[in-house]
Amino acid sequence: MTHIANDNRAIASARPVMSTKDAARFLGVSHRTLEDWRLTNSGPRFVKLGRLVRYRLSDLQDYMDRNCFSHTGAVAA
């Protein structure tokens, strides 16, 4: 777990915005999952810079906070 936390800190401190692959690594999902989430409007907010898609650390953290639950019954509520 420490290795993942260290990787996340390195990714987050490297740039103010992250690529899809870096954001996926930060969240622990595949970049294809993030692409699917963009298409279905179910993932974290993202920024379009011309043709580039980028993710802000604050948006990734906000997404994780909004999807944090204390028990499985809270997910359906």
Stockholm file with secondary structure:
# STOCKHOLM 1.0

chainA/1-77         MTHIANDNRAIASARPVMSTKDAARFLGVSHRTLEDWRLTNSGPRFVKLGRLVRYRLSDLQDYMDRNCFSHTGAVAA
#=GR chainA/1-77 SS CHHHHHHHHHHHHHCSEECHHHHHHHHTSCHHHHHHHHHHTCSCCCEEETTEEEEEHHHHHHHHHHTCCSSHHHHHC
#=GC SS_cons        CHHHHHHHHHHHHHCSEECHHHHHHHHTSCHHHHHHHHHHTCSCCCEEETTEEEEEHHHHHHHHHHTCCSSHHHHHC
//
